[in-house]
Amino acid sequence: MLLAIDVGNTSIAVGLFKEKDLQATFRIATDRDNFPDEYGSLLLNLLRTKNIDVEHITDAIISSTVPGLIGTFQEVCDKYFQVIPLVVGPGIKTGINILYENPKEVGPDRILHVVAGLAKYEPPLIIVDLGTACVFDAVASDGSYLGGSIAPGIGLASSALVSHAAMLHTVEFSKPSGVIGTNTVHSMQAGIYFGYVEMVEGMINRFKSELTNESSNVTVLATGGYSPIIAGEVEGFDYIELDLNLEGLRLVYEANR
């Protein structure tokens, strides 16, 4: 089995593949202060809940937007699963033509999304990642990665609002009954929820207008932890692919065997 680990700024996605089939997924909080033994013990316990024998894990691949945790998870894979992981980074074959001015600046998670998206859908593509950041990426009709836009994610924006406004406090992120709030909690939920819906819809439309020379048939994919919450309200999403990052890891691993 292949152990795929995608380390993000807020959460860590873990997937177990048996050949091409995703057998199990887990999501844990990112803690830069955790030791390898803490992450290793946590992963072992999670695998036990799915009755997965660690001896069946023969390979591993890691992607991380937190450079300081790459070594941590390399040690986890070596010590707890007896495998040397492949690390997504410079020199790794992805098959993607990156047209960014400096390809090294593109986060590995963005490229993984493109790899997985192209394996399943015909380009051009717009990929919207609603996670720690709200990231929009564009893929041309020939499969080239064009670039994209990055905005603060829903969680970051909510935290910033609360931390800089003395009379506001943290509220649950959920869809309110309407946009005109009748109390502070309702007002904050309306502003955050519908504000991001409008932003995402507007950005999708702007991306499509810049991709008009590519094709009129642009497929829009949503991924990231917040996507299921607002996807039903956003006009423009064609598909929700929550495990796009993990599928990208599997494909990159296969390309580099």
C-alpha positions, 0 to 999 in steps of 0.5 A, a space after each residue: 500500500 502507498 501512504 500519501 501525506 500532504 502537509 498543509 499549514 492548517 491540516 495534514 491529509 493522509 491517504 492509503 492507496 491500494 494500487 489506484 484505489 483510495 482505501 482510507 483517508 484521515 485529516 489531522 491538525 498541523 502542529 509545527 512543534 510536534 515531534 516525529 514520535 507524536 505524529 507517528 503514534 497518532 498515525 498508528 492509532 488512526 490506522 488501527 481504527 481502519 484495521 490497516 496493518 502497517 506491514 502492508 505499507 510498502 511505499 510513501 510520498 510526502 508533499 508539504 507547504 511547511 518546509 520544517 515538517 518535511 524532515 519530521 515526516 521523513 523520520 515518521 515514515 522511516 521509523 514507523 513504517 520502514 519506508 523511505 518516502 518520495 518527497 515532492 519538490 524540485 526534480 520530481 517528474 509531474 508531467 506539467 508544463 509550468 508557465 509561472 515566471 519562477 516555477 519554484 515559487 508554485 506550492 506543491 499542493 497547487 501542482 498536485 491539484 493540476 496533476 489530479 485534475 488533468 487525469 480526470 477532466 479535459 482542460 481548460 480547468 479552473 481549480 479552486 482550493 478553499 483551505 487555509 488560503 483561497 487559491 484559484 489556479 488556471 490550466 490551459 487547454 493544452 494542459 499547461 499551468 498558467 498561474 492563479 490568484 491567492 486570497 486569505 482563506 475563510 478561517 484566516 479571514 474570520 480569525 483576523 476579524 475577531 482578533 482586530 475587533 474588540 466587540 466581536 468573538 469567534 462564531 461557527 462558520 455556517 450558512 445563515 438564514 439570510 444576508 441581513 443579520 439581526 444579531 452579531 453572530 448572524 451578521 458575522 456569519 452572513 458577512 463571512 459566508 455570503 462574502 466568500 460565496 460572492 468572491 468565489 463566484 466573481 473570481 471564477 467569472 474573471 478567470 473564465 473571461 481570461 480563458 476565453 481564448 482557450 475554450 468556452 468549455 472550462 471545467 471548474 473544480 472545487 477542493 479544500 476543507 471549506 468547499 463542501 460548506 459553500 459549494 451548494 451556494 456557489 454558481 460555477 462549480 462543476 465538480 467537488 473533488 475533496 481528495 484531489 491532493 491525495 490523488 495527485 500524490 498517487 499519480 506523482 508517485 507512479 510517475 517517479 517509480 
